[in-house]
Amino acid sequence: QVFSQHCPFLMGPIKSLADEVTPDTDIQVTLSIFELASAAGLPCQVDPALVTALAGTRTEGVSPEDDVTVSCLLLVFVAVSLPLLAADPASRYDPELDGYTNNLHCLATAIAQLSAALFTVHNRDIETHLREFLQVS
């Protein structure tokens, strides 16, 4: 916010670039724009640092389809674990903390960011996989 007030001539073009990103935009261009926007302090749909970290963990000799399958199975694991997390005694709201002792309030953001990064690495449609996640949940 301070940067926008002091350097609107710099933040304006960065915001415009970030707003122009569509699902049809090339993945490398999208990641470059998101990296620029993230460095400027703007929120992004996909975390470019997480995408870079996940892309670096790819195992050689494993087919890309197997990587996608593992990513989908990770989301299935999370979906199946949700009832167990909800039943955990640490999953009660603590007014003193203004949250949950096991940080359950961060789970939705973590799922959205991780799945967006995973399926960006695999160049898949994020919304489709999140819909499947909700159906399994």
C-alpha positions in Angstrom: 0.0 0.0 0.0 2.8 2.4 0.9 4.7 1.4 -2.3 1.5 2.2 -4.3 1.2 5.6 -2.7 4.9 6.6 -3.2 5.5 4.9 -6.6 2.2 4.7 -8.5 4.0 5.0 -11.8 5.8 1.7 -10.9 2.9 -0.2 -9.3 0.4 0.7 -12.0 2.0 -1.2 -14.8 2.7 -4.2 -12.5 -1.0 -4.3 -11.4 -2.0 -4.0 -15.1 0.2 -6.9 -16.0 -1.1 -9.1 -13.2 -4.7 -8.3 -14.2 -4.1 -9.3 -17.8 -3.0 -12.8 -17.0 -5.6 -15.3 -18.2 -5.7 -19.1 -18.1 -4.7 -19.1 -21.8 -1.5 -17.2 -21.1 1.7 -19.1 -21.6 2.8 -20.7 -18.3 6.3 -19.2 -18.3 4.9 -15.7 -19.0 2.3 -16.1 -16.2 5.0 -17.2 -13.7 7.2 -14.3 -14.7 4.4 -11.8 -14.2 3.4 -13.4 -10.9 7.0 -13.4 -9.7 7.2 -9.6 -10.5 3.8 -9.0 -8.8 4.8 -11.1 -5.8 8.1 -9.2 -5.4 6.1 -5.9 -5.5 3.9 -7.2 -2.7 0.8 -7.9 -4.7 -1.3 -11.1 -4.1 -1.1 -13.7 -6.9 -3.3 -16.5 -7.9 -0.3 -18.9 -7.9 2.7 -18.5 -5.7 5.7 -18.5 -8.1 8.2 -19.4 -5.4 6.2 -22.5 -4.5 5.9 -23.5 -8.2 9.7 -23.2 -8.6 10.3 -25.3 -5.5 7.8 -28.0 -6.6 9.2 -28.0 -10.2 12.7 -28.7 -8.7 11.5 -31.8 -6.9 10.6 -33.7 -10.0 12.1 -37.1 -10.1 13.9 -38.2 -13.3 12.6 -41.3 -14.9 9.0 -40.7 -13.7 6.5 -39.9 -16.4 4.6 -36.6 -16.2 1.3 -38.6 -15.9 2.6 -40.4 -12.8 3.4 -37.0 -11.3 -0.1 -35.8 -12.0 -1.5 -38.9 -10.5 0.6 -38.4 -7.3 -0.7 -34.8 -7.1 -4.3 -36.0 -7.4 -3.7 -38.7 -4.8 -2.3 -36.0 -2.4 -5.5 -34.1 -2.7 -7.5 -37.3 -2.1 -5.5 -37.9 1.0 -6.2 -34.4 2.3 -9.9 -34.8 1.5 -10.1 -38.1 3.4 -8.2 -36.5 6.3 -10.6 -33.6 6.8 -13.1 -35.5 9.0 -10.3 -36.7 11.2 -9.0 -33.2 11.5 -12.4 -31.9 12.4 -12.8 -34.5 15.1 -9.5 -33.7 16.7 -9.8 -31.9 20.1 -7.2 -29.3 19.0 -9.7 -28.3 16.2 -11.7 -26.1 18.6 -11.7 -22.4 18.2 -9.7 -20.6 20.9 -10.8 -17.0 21.4 -7.4 -16.1 23.1 -5.5 -17.2 20.0 -8.2 -15.9 17.6 -7.8 -19.2 15.8 -7.3 -22.9 16.3 -4.4 -24.4 18.3 -3.6 -26.8 15.4 -3.8 -23.9 12.8 -6.8 -25.5 11.1 -7.9 -22.1 10.0 -5.0 -22.0 7.5 -6.0 -25.3 5.9 -8.2 -23.8 3.1 -5.5 -21.4 2.0 -2.9 -24.1 2.1 -5.0 -26.5 0.0 -5.8 -23.8 -2.6 -2.2 -22.5 -2.8 -0.6 -26.0 -2.9 -3.0 -27.4 -5.5 -2.6 -24.3 -7.7 1.1 -24.6 -7.6 1.1 -28.4 -8.2 -1.2 -28.2 -11.2 0.6 -25.2 -12.6 3.8 -27.3 -12.5 2.0 -30.0 -14.4 0.2 -27.5 -16.7 -3.2 -28.7 -15.8 -6.5 -26.9 -15.2 -6.5 -25.9 -11.5 -10.3 -25.3 -11.2 -11.1 -28.7 -12.5 -8.9 -30.4 -10.0 -10.3 -28.3 -7.1 -13.8 -29.2 -8.2 -12.8 -32.9 -8.0 -11.3 -32.2 -4.6 -14.6 -30.8 -3.4 -16.6 -33.7 -4.7 -14.3 -36.2 -2.9 -14.5 -34.1 0.3 
